[in-house]
């Protein structure tokens, strides 16, 4: 494991950019960026547009390790290049931003109020590929819709089962059991989730580390024991459908938690902006998320 990356993740000031929209969410991401279906004629061209958008973001002068300490990539982005370097290599070597790889295959249908991850038969190959590209860690997402104890336990158990394989492969997994912010049982679900996570992180051995990516909790500082836990490198928050302003306000109330925003990061950025307009808008966005991540 790269100790410099580990140190940056543990104590670096800033946040993680989530640039990992994949096939299902790409059309929506492009639409928000001002590119509708007429800007590509097939899936291959759609991914070209997505890579162009991400390249513009990553190569912007506003985007560097002074405020953006990490970035999560989709596999296809990792396999492509930016300015002649692999995307992950570019992030670390040119921008000093720690690269992560999204490794899940999306969500299964809801059972017991939760959506587990679909099987990941490619996990071993993705771990190998991530190591080849100098990636530090991985990210995988499942979703909690109801405060169902057995459902939440199964979500956390599955995350840690995959997590063990990722740790054995020399990477740090970001465990992401997202609580749906629209759930009528959000607060109750978060209390159950916290207990399950504490139990699982406490079962890790001294050489095993994870990161946690969690929805912004209804109760401020709910996850403080997880923030302080020696096996947890960092607790990061997803924006989960909140606007950037809402997400920043909620984030600033959770001490020691930093952002890992996706849509809230790219909100207000469009393909039609000139480079100077784009860079200025991105700079303002990064500064606001950075400030909210400092508390």
C-alpha contacts under 8 A as a table, 3 or more apart, distances in Angstrom:
res1	aa1	res2	aa2	distance
1	X	6	X	7.67
1	X	136	X	7.17
1	X	170	X	6.11
1	X	171	X	6.91
2	X	5	X	5.40
2	X	6	X	6.32
2	X	136	X	7.10
3	X	6	X	4.87
3	X	7	X	6.06
4	X	7	X	5.14
4	X	8	X	6.25
5	X	8	X	5.06
5	X	9	X	6.15
5	X	98	X	6.12
5	X	136	X	6.99
6	X	9	X	5.11
6	X	10	X	6.08
6	X	136	X	7.97
6	X	233	X	7.96
7	X	10	X	5.11
7	X	11	X	6.09
7	X	12	X	7.16
8	X	11	X	5.59
8	X	12	X	4.50
8	X	69	X	6.83
8	X	98	X	7.90
9	X	12	X	5.78
9	X	69	X	6.97
9	X	70	X	7.53
9	X	98	X	7.76
9	X	233	X	6.82
9	X	234	X	6.84
10	X	233	X	5.23
10	X	234	X	5.92
12	X	69	X	6.63
13	X	66	X	7.52
13	X	67	X	6.62
13	X	69	X	7.26
13	X	290	X	7.83
13	X	293	X	7.71
13	X	294	X	6.66
14	X	65	X	7.98
14	X	66	X	7.07
14	X	67	X	4.43
14	X	68	X	5.36
14	X	69	X	5.64
14	X	258	X	7.05
14	X	290	X	5.11
14	X	291	X	7.96
14	X	293	X	6.14
14	X	294	X	6.95
15	X	67	X	6.57
15	X	68	X	5.13
15	X	69	X	5.59
15	X	70	X	6.67
15	X	236	X	7.95
15	X	258	X	5.47
15	X	259	X	5.04
15	X	260	X	6.08
15	X	289	X	7.35
15	X	290	X	6.21
15	X	293	X	6.42
16	X	68	X	5.78
16	X	69	X	5.80
16	X	70	X	4.41
16	X	71	X	5.20
16	X	72	X	7.35
16	X	236	X	7.85
16	X	258	X	7.67
16	X	259	X	6.11
16	X	260	X	4.52
16	X	261	X	7.05
17	X	68	X	6.67
17	X	70	X	6.21
17	X	71	X	4.51
17	X	72	X	6.32
17	X	259	X	7.92
17	X	260	X	5.48
17	X	261	X	5.84
17	X	262	X	6.47
17	X	265	X	7.19
18	X	71	X	5.72
18	X	72	X	4.85
18	X	73	X	7.11
18	X	260	X	5.77
18	X	261	X	5.52
18	X	262	X	4.57
19	X	54	X	7.15
19	X	71	X	6.59
19	X	72	X	5.41
19	X	73	X	5.34
19	X	74	X	7.08
19	X	262	X	6.19
20	X	72	X	5.73
20	X	73	X	4.58
20	X	74	X	4.37
20	X	101	X	7.93
20	X	102	X	6.48
20	X	262	X	7.82
21	X	24	X	7.64
21	X	25	X	5.50
21	X	26	X	5.68
21	X	29	X	7.48
21	X	74	X	6.56
22	X	25	X	5.71
22	X	26	X	5.67
22	X	74	X	6.22
23	X	26	X	5.47
23	X	27	X	7.84
24	X	27	X	7.28
25	X	28	X	5.57
25	X	29	X	6.30
26	X	29	X	4.97
26	X	30	X	6.06
26	X	46	X	7.71
26	X	47	X	7.81
26	X	50	X	7.05
27	X	30	X	5.14
27	X	31	X	6.11
27	X	36	X	7.56
27	X	37	X	7.46
27	X	46	X	7.57
28	X	31	X	5.04
28	X	32	X	6.31
29	X	32	X	5.29
29	X	33	X	6.34
29	X	263	X	7.59
30	X	33	X	4.85
30	X	34	X	6.38
30	X	35	X	5.17
30	X	36	X	6.62
30	X	49	X	7.69
30	X	50	X	6.84
31	X	34	X	5.06
31	X	35	X	4.88
31	X	36	X	4.95
31	X	37	X	7.87
32	X	35	X	7.27
32	X	267	X	7.46
32	X	268	X	7.98
32	X	269	X	7.98
32	X	270	X	7.32
33	X	266	X	7.74
33	X	268	X	7.70
33	X	269	X	5.92
33	X	270	X	4.28
33	X	271	X	5.88
34	X	270	X	5.26
34	X	271	X	5.82
34	X	272	X	6.99
35	X	38	X	7.56
35	X	39	X	5.90
35	X	271	X	7.02
36	X	39	X	5.88
37	X	40	X	5.89
37	X	41	X	7.36
38	X	41	X	6.89
39	X	46	X	7.89
40	X	43	X	7.73
40	X	45	X	5.22
40	X	46	X	5.41
40	X	49	X	7.56
41	X	45	X	6.37
41	X	46	X	7.42
42	X	45	X	5.45
42	X	46	X	6.25
43	X	46	X	4.86
43	X	47	X	6.28
44	X	47	X	5.29
44	X	48	X	6.39
45	X	48	X	4.82
45	X	49	X	6.31
46	X	49	X	5.19
46	X	50	X	6.34
47	X	50	X	4.90
47	X	51	X	6.07
48	X	51	X	5.13
48	X	52	X	6.18
49	X	52	X	5.03
49	X	53	X	6.21
50	X	53	X	5.06
50	X	54	X	6.22
51	X	54	X	5.05
51	X	55	X	5.90
51	X	77	X	6.56
52	X	55	X	5.05
52	X	56	X	6.13
53	X	56	X	5.22
53	X	57	X	6.37
53	X	271	X	7.61
54	X	57	X	5.01
54	X	58	X	6.04
55	X	58	X	5.16
55	X	59	X	5.86
55	X	82	X	6.43
56	X	59	X	5.42
56	X	60	X	6.08
57	X	60	X	5.38
57	X	63	X	6.98
57	X	282	X	7.92
58	X	63	X	5.82
58	X	64	X	7.86
58	X	91	X	7.52
59	X	63	X	6.85
60	X	63	X	5.45
60	X	279	X	6.14
61	X	64	X	7.16
61	X	279	X	7.09
62	X	279	X	6.34
62	X	280	X	7.86
62	X	282	X	6.57
62	X	283	X	5.04
62	X	286	X	7.55
63	X	67	X	7.55
63	X	68	X	6.52
63	X	95	X	7.52
63	X	283	X	7.67
63	X	286	X	7.79
64	X	67	X	6.32
64	X	68	X	5.60
64	X	69	X	7.47
64	X	95	X	4.87
64	X	96	X	6.48
64	X	97	X	6.28
65	X	68	X	4.82
65	X	69	X	4.74
65	X	70	X	7.38
65	X	95	X	5.86
65	X	96	X	4.86
65	X	97	X	4.77
65	X	98	X	7.99
66	X	69	X	6.78
67	X	286	X	7.20
67	X	287	X	7.58
67	X	290	X	6.04
68	X	71	X	7.49
68	X	97	X	6.46
68	X	286	X	7.66
68	X	290	X	7.71
69	X	96	X	7.46
69	X	97	X	5.03
69	X	98	X	6.08
70	X	97	X	4.82
70	X	98	X	4.23
70	X	99	X	5.79
70	X	100	X	7.31
71	X	91	X	7.95
71	X	97	X	6.60
71	X	98	X	6.19
71	X	99	X	5.19
71	X	100	X	6.01
72	X	99	X	6.05
72	X	100	X	4.48
72	X	101	X	5.53
72	X	102	X	6.53
72	X	138	X	7.79
72	X	139	X	7.41
73	X	77	X	6.06
73	X	78	X	6.21
73	X	88	X	7.88
73	X	99	X	7.16
73	X	100	X	5.97
73	X	101	X	4.94
73	X	102	X	6.01
74	X	77	X	5.31
74	X	78	X	6.44
74	X	101	X	6.00
74	X	102	X	5.34
74	X	103	X	7.84
75	X	78	X	5.07
75	X	79	X	6.26
75	X	101	X	6.45
75	X	102	X	6.67
75	X	103	X	7.48
76	X	79	X	5.10
76	X	80	X	6.41
77	X	80	X	5.18
77	X	81	X	7.64
77	X	87	X	6.52
78	X	81	X	7.46
78	X	86	X	6.62
78	X	87	X	5.23
78	X	88	X	5.68
78	X	101	X	7.50
78	X	133	X	7.67
79	X	86	X	6.69
79	X	87	X	7.15
80	X	86	X	5.88
80	X	87	X	6.07
81	X	84	X	5.74
81	X	85	X	5.12
81	X	86	X	4.08
81	X	87	X	4.85
81	X	90	X	7.94
82	X	85	X	5.37
82	X	86	X	6.12
82	X	87	X	5.41
82	X	90	X	6.60
83	X	90	X	7.96
85	X	89	X	6.22
85	X	90	X	5.52
86	X	89	X	5.14
86	X	90	X	5.95
86	X	133	X	7.31
87	X	90	X	5.06
87	X	91	X	6.24
88	X	91	X	5.16
88	X	92	X	6.61
88	X	99	X	5.51
88	X	100	X	7.91
88	X	133	X	6.21
88	X	134	X	6.87
88	X	135	X	6.45
89	X	92	X	5.42
89	X	93	X	5.78
89	X	94	X	7.88
89	X	133	X	6.33
89	X	134	X	6.48
89	X	135	X	7.99
90	X	93	X	5.28
90	X	94	X	5.28
90	X	95	X	6.87
91	X	94	X	5.87
91	X	95	X	5.09
91	X	96	X	6.14
91	X	97	X	5.12
91	X	98	X	6.72
91	X	99	X	6.48
92	X	95	X	5.53
92	X	96	X	4.29
92	X	97	X	4.87
92	X	98	X	5.64
92	X	99	X	6.80
93	X	96	X	5.86
98	X	135	X	7.46
98	X	136	X	6.65
99	X	134	X	7.79
99	X	135	X	5.15
99	X	136	X	5.91
99	X	137	X	7.15
100	X	135	X	5.62
100	X	136	X	5.78
100	X	137	X	4.74
100	X	138	X	5.06
100	X	139	X	6.92
101	X	130	X	6.89
101	X	135	X	7.02
101	X	137	X	6.44
101	X	138	X	4.57
101	X	139	X	6.06
102	X	138	X	5.54
102	X	139	X	4.58
102	X	140	X	5.93
103	X	120	X	7.84
103	X	123	X	6.75
103	X	126	X	6.81
103	X	138	X	6.30
103	X	139	X	6.03
103	X	140	X	5.78
104	X	117	X	6.87
104	X	118	X	7.47
104	X	120	X	6.30
104	X	139	X	7.42
104	X	140	X	4.99
104	X	141	X	6.82
105	X	117	X	6.97
105	X	118	X	5.88
105	X	119	X	7.14
105	X	120	X	6.25
106	X	117	X	5.87
106	X	118	X	5.95
106	X	141	X	7.47
106	X	142	X	7.87
107	X	115	X	5.89
107	X	116	X	5.89
107	X	117	X	4.56
107	X	118	X	5.42
107	X	141	X	7.87
107	X	142	X	6.39
107	X	143	X	7.80
108	X	115	X	5.52
108	X	116	X	5.49
108	X	117	X	5.52
108	X	118	X	5.07
109	X	115	X	5.76
109	X	116	X	7.56
110	X	113	X	6.07
110	X	114	X	5.21
110	X	115	X	4.54
110	X	116	X	7.44
111	X	114	X	5.54
111	X	115	X	6.40
111	X	151	X	7.20
112	X	146	X	7.94
112	X	148	X	6.36
112	X	150	X	7.13
112	X	151	X	4.88
113	X	144	X	6.48
113	X	145	X	5.32
113	X	146	X	4.75
113	X	147	X	7.24
113	X	148	X	6.02
113	X	151	X	6.14
114	X	142	X	7.89
114	X	143	X	5.78
114	X	144	X	4.48
114	X	145	X	5.49
114	X	146	X	6.75
114	X	148	X	7.91
114	X	151	X	5.66
114	X	152	X	6.80
114	X	155	X	7.28
115	X	142	X	5.90
115	X	143	X	5.10
115	X	144	X	6.41
115	X	145	X	7.83
115	X	155	X	7.66
116	X	142	X	5.32
116	X	143	X	6.81
116	X	154	X	7.81
116	X	155	X	5.77
116	X	158	X	7.56
117	X	141	X	6.99
117	X	142	X	5.54
117	X	158	X	7.95
120	X	123	X	5.43
121	X	124	X	7.50
122	X	125	X	5.36
122	X	126	X	6.11
123	X	126	X	5.04
123	X	127	X	6.13
124	X	127	X	5.20
124	X	128	X	6.36
125	X	128	X	5.12
125	X	129	X	6.14
126	X	129	X	4.98
126	X	130	X	5.95
127	X	130	X	5.07
127	X	131	X	6.22
127	X	166	X	6.76
127	X	169	X	6.34
127	X	171	X	7.66
128	X	131	X	5.20
128	X	132	X	6.31
128	X	169	X	7.62
129	X	132	X	5.06
129	X	133	X	6.38
130	X	133	X	5.19
130	X	134	X	6.33
130	X	135	X	5.05
130	X	136	X	7.82
131	X	134	X	5.14
131	X	135	X	5.66
131	X	136	X	7.71
131	X	170	X	7.90
131	X	171	X	7.83
132	X	135	X	7.62
135	X	171	X	7.78
136	X	171	X	5.69
136	X	172	X	6.44
137	X	171	X	4.73
137	X	172	X	4.29
137	X	173	X	5.36
137	X	174	X	7.02
138	X	166	X	7.68
138	X	171	X	6.97
138	X	172	X	6.35
138	X	173	X	4.74
138	X	174	X	5.73
139	X	173	X	5.88
139	X	174	X	4.55
139	X	175	X	6.39
139	X	176	X	7.09
140	X	159	X	7.65
140	X	173	X	7.84
140	X	174	X	6.61
140	X	175	X	6.11
140	X	176	X	5.89
141	X	175	X	7.02
141	X	176	X	4.66
141	X	177	X	5.89
141	X	178	X	6.87
142	X	155	X	6.92
142	X	176	X	6.31
142	X	177	X	4.93
142	X	178	X	6.07
143	X	155	X	7.96
143	X	177	X	5.55
143	X	178	X	4.73
143	X	179	X	5.88
143	X	180	X	6.67
144	X	147	X	7.68
144	X	151	X	7.95
144	X	152	X	6.77
144	X	155	X	7.94
144	X	177	X	6.73
144	X	178	X	5.97
144	X	179	X	4.69
144	X	180	X	5.99
144	X	189	X	7.55
145	X	179	X	6.29
145	X	180	X	5.40
145	X	183	X	5.74
145	X	185	X	7.73
145	X	186	X	7.64
146	X	183	X	6.57
146	X	184	X	7.68
146	X	185	X	5.68
146	X	186	X	7.08
146	X	189	X	6.28
147	X	152	X	7.42
147	X	185	X	5.71
147	X	186	X	7.09
147	X	188	X	5.66
147	X	189	X	3.99
147	X	190	X	7.79
147	X	192	X	7.20
148	X	151	X	5.29
148	X	152	X	6.09
148	X	189	X	7.14
149	X	152	X	5.22
149	X	153	X	6.07
149	X	192	X	6.58
150	X	153	X	5.04
150	X	154	X	6.17
151	X	154	X	5.16
151	X	155	X	6.31
152	X	155	X	5.04
152	X	156	X	6.32
152	X	189	X	7.83
152	X	192	X	7.33
152	X	193	X	6.36
152	X	196	X	7.79
153	X	156	X	5.29
153	X	157	X	6.03
153	X	193	X	7.69
153	X	196	X	6.35
154	X	157	X	5.02
154	X	158	X	6.05
155	X	158	X	5.30
155	X	159	X	6.24
155	X	177	X	6.89
156	X	159	X	5.07
156	X	160	X	6.21
156	X	177	X	7.02
156	X	193	X	7.91
156	X	196	X	6.84
156	X	197	X	6.81
156	X	200	X	7.82
157	X	160	X	5.27
157	X	161	X	6.05
157	X	200	X	7.87
158	X	161	X	5.02
158	X	162	X	6.36
159	X	162	X	5.47
159	X	163	X	5.89
159	X	175	X	6.13
159	X	176	X	7.75
159	X	177	X	7.81
160	X	163	X	4.43
160	X	164	X	6.00
160	X	175	X	7.51
160	X	200	X	7.45
161	X	164	X	5.39
161	X	165	X	7.00
162	X	165	X	5.34
162	X	166	X	6.40
163	X	166	X	4.99
163	X	167	X	6.09
163	X	173	X	5.72
163	X	175	X	7.41
163	X	210	X	7.82
164	X	167	X	5.12
164	X	168	X	6.11
165	X	168	X	5.04
165	X	169	X	6.27
166	X	169	X	5.00
166	X	170	X	6.70
166	X	171	X	5.64
166	X	172	X	6.81
166	X	173	X	6.25
167	X	170	X	5.19
167	X	171	X	5.12
167	X	172	X	5.78
167	X	173	X	6.82
167	X	208	X	6.65
167	X	209	X	7.45
168	X	171	X	7.40
172	X	209	X	6.26
172	X	210	X	5.55
172	X	211	X	7.06
173	X	209	X	7.84
173	X	210	X	5.33
173	X	211	X	6.15
174	X	210	X	6.11
174	X	211	X	4.53
174	X	212	X	5.34
174	X	213	X	6.32
175	X	210	X	7.08
175	X	211	X	6.11
175	X	212	X	4.85
175	X	213	X	5.96
176	X	212	X	6.03
176	X	213	X	4.63
176	X	214	X	5.99
177	X	213	X	7.20
177	X	214	X	6.41
178	X	213	X	7.56
178	X	214	X	5.64
178	X	215	X	5.55
178	X	240	X	7.96
179	X	183	X	7.74
179	X	186	X	6.61
179	X	189	X	7.23
179	X	190	X	7.07
179	X	214	X	7.34
179	X	215	X	5.69
180	X	183	X	5.44
180	X	186	X	6.91
180	X	215	X	7.63
180	X	240	X	7.34
181	X	186	X	6.44
181	X	215	X	7.35
181	X	240	X	6.62
181	X	241	X	7.43
182	X	186	X	7.40
183	X	186	X	5.04
185	X	188	X	5.45
185	X	189	X	6.02
186	X	189	X	5.15
186	X	190	X	6.22
186	X	218	X	7.49
187	X	190	X	5.14
187	X	191	X	6.52
187	X	217	X	7.19
187	X	218	X	5.72
187	X	219	X	7.42
188	X	191	X	5.30
188	X	192	X	6.56
189	X	192	X	5.26
189	X	193	X	6.05
190	X	193	X	4.92
190	X	194	X	6.03
190	X	217	X	6.91
191	X	194	X	5.26
191	X	195	X	6.63
192	X	195	X	5.40
192	X	196	X	6.41
193	X	196	X	5.15
193	X	197	X	6.07
194	X	197	X	5.16
194	X	198	X	6.13
194	X	222	X	7.96
194	X	223	X	6.77
195	X	198	X	5.17
195	X	199	X	6.24
196	X	199	X	5.16
196	X	200	X	6.30
197	X	200	X	5.14
197	X	201	X	6.02
197	X	226	X	7.94
198	X	201	X	5.35
198	X	202	X	5.98
198	X	225	X	7.92
198	X	226	X	6.69
199	X	202	X	5.31
199	X	203	X	6.53
200	X	203	X	5.19
200	X	204	X	6.97
201	X	204	X	5.42
201	X	210	X	7.91
201	X	229	X	7.99
201	X	231	X	6.37
201	X	232	X	7.33
202	X	231	X	7.49
204	X	207	X	7.99
204	X	208	X	5.84
204	X	209	X	7.55
204	X	231	X	7.03
205	X	208	X	5.40
206	X	209	X	7.93
206	X	231	X	7.23
208	X	231	X	6.68
209	X	231	X	4.90
209	X	232	X	5.88
209	X	233	X	6.38
210	X	231	X	6.42
210	X	232	X	5.19
210	X	233	X	5.99
210	X	234	X	7.85
211	X	232	X	5.40
211	X	233	X	5.30
211	X	234	X	5.16
211	X	235	X	5.93
211	X	236	X	7.64
212	X	232	X	7.23
212	X	234	X	6.59
212	X	235	X	4.84
212	X	236	X	6.11
213	X	235	X	6.00
213	X	236	X	4.73
213	X	237	X	5.34
213	X	238	X	6.49
213	X	260	X	7.54
214	X	217	X	7.96
214	X	235	X	7.43
214	X	236	X	6.39
214	X	237	X	4.97
214	X	238	X	6.05
215	X	237	X	5.61
215	X	238	X	5.37
215	X	239	X	6.94
215	X	240	X	6.46
216	X	237	X	5.87
216	X	238	X	6.80
216	X	239	X	7.17
216	X	240	X	8.00
216	X	247	X	7.61
216	X	250	X	6.62
216	X	251	X	6.64
217	X	220	X	6.24
217	X	221	X	7.75
217	X	222	X	6.63
219	X	222	X	5.59
220	X	250	X	7.74
220	X	253	X	5.68
220	X	254	X	5.43
221	X	224	X	5.32
221	X	253	X	6.91
221	X	254	X	4.64
221	X	255	X	6.30
222	X	225	X	7.99
222	X	254	X	7.79
223	X	226	X	5.30
223	X	227	X	6.32
224	X	227	X	4.92
224	X	228	X	6.29
224	X	254	X	7.97
224	X	255	X	7.47
224	X	256	X	7.71
225	X	228	X	5.18
225	X	229	X	6.07
226	X	229	X	4.97
226	X	232	X	6.75
226	X	235	X	7.30
227	X	232	X	6.81
227	X	234	X	6.46
227	X	235	X	5.73
227	X	256	X	6.37
227	X	257	X	7.02
228	X	232	X	7.50
229	X	232	X	5.44
230	X	233	X	7.36
232	X	235	X	7.16
234	X	257	X	7.35
235	X	256	X	7.51
235	X	257	X	5.29
235	X	258	X	6.72
236	X	257	X	5.38
236	X	258	X	4.79
236	X	259	X	5.33
236	X	260	X	5.73
237	X	251	X	7.38
237	X	257	X	6.72
237	X	258	X	6.14
237	X	259	X	4.86
237	X	260	X	5.41
237	X	261	X	7.24
238	X	259	X	6.43
238	X	260	X	5.23
238	X	261	X	5.23
238	X	262	X	7.51
239	X	242	X	5.55
239	X	243	X	7.49
239	X	244	X	7.36
239	X	247	X	5.66
239	X	259	X	7.79
239	X	260	X	7.41
239	X	261	X	5.34
239	X	262	X	7.13
239	X	263	X	7.51
239	X	264	X	6.40
241	X	263	X	7.82
242	X	245	X	7.96
242	X	246	X	5.82
242	X	247	X	5.54
242	X	264	X	7.61
243	X	246	X	5.25
243	X	247	X	6.02
243	X	264	X	6.12
244	X	247	X	5.03
244	X	248	X	5.98
244	X	264	X	4.65
244	X	265	X	7.24
244	X	267	X	7.39
245	X	248	X	5.19
245	X	249	X	6.30
246	X	249	X	5.26
246	X	250	X	6.30
247	X	250	X	5.22
247	X	251	X	5.92
247	X	264	X	7.86
248	X	251	X	4.99
248	X	252	X	6.11
248	X	288	X	7.36
248	X	289	X	6.19
248	X	292	X	5.37
249	X	252	X	5.38
249	X	253	X	6.88
249	X	292	X	7.07
250	X	253	X	5.44
250	X	254	X	7.08
251	X	254	X	5.38
251	X	255	X	8.00
251	X	257	X	7.13
251	X	258	X	7.24
251	X	259	X	7.16
251	X	292	X	6.02
251	X	293	X	6.78
252	X	255	X	6.85
252	X	292	X	4.72
252	X	293	X	6.40
252	X	294	X	7.54
252	X	295	X	5.64
253	X	295	X	7.40
254	X	257	X	5.75
254	X	295	X	7.22
255	X	295	X	5.13
256	X	293	X	7.70
256	X	294	X	7.51
256	X	295	X	6.26
257	X	293	X	6.59
257	X	295	X	7.73
258	X	292	X	7.65
258	X	293	X	4.41
258	X	294	X	7.24
259	X	289	X	6.87
259	X	290	X	7.92
259	X	292	X	7.86
259	X	293	X	5.91
261	X	264	X	5.62
261	X	265	X	5.62
262	X	265	X	5.29
262	X	266	X	6.76
263	X	266	X	5.34
263	X	267	X	5.95
264	X	267	X	5.19
265	X	285	X	6.64
265	X	286	X	7.35
266	X	269	X	5.55
266	X	282	X	7.76
268	X	281	X	7.43
269	X	273	X	7.47
269	X	278	X	6.30
269	X	281	X	6.89
269	X	282	X	7.15
270	X	273	X	5.65
270	X	278	X	7.31
273	X	276	X	7.87
273	X	277	X	5.61
273	X	278	X	5.48
274	X	277	X	5.14
274	X	278	X	5.99
275	X	278	X	5.00
275	X	279	X	5.90
276	X	279	X	5.19
276	X	280	X	6.04
277	X	280	X	5.20
277	X	281	X	6.10
278	X	281	X	5.22
278	X	282	X	6.06
279	X	282	X	5.06
279	X	283	X	5.96
280	X	283	X	5.04
280	X	284	X	6.33
281	X	284	X	5.26
281	X	285	X	6.26
282	X	285	X	5.00
282	X	286	X	5.99
283	X	286	X	5.19
283	X	287	X	6.08
284	X	287	X	5.16
284	X	288	X	6.25
285	X	288	X	5.26
285	X	289	X	6.34
286	X	289	X	5.27
286	X	290	X	5.87
287	X	290	X	4.96
287	X	291	X	6.05
288	X	291	X	5.24
288	X	292	X	6.33
289	X	292	X	5.11
289	X	293	X	6.17
290	X	293	X	5.06
290	X	294	X	6.49
291	X	294	X	5.35
291	X	295	X	7.67
292	X	295	X	6.42
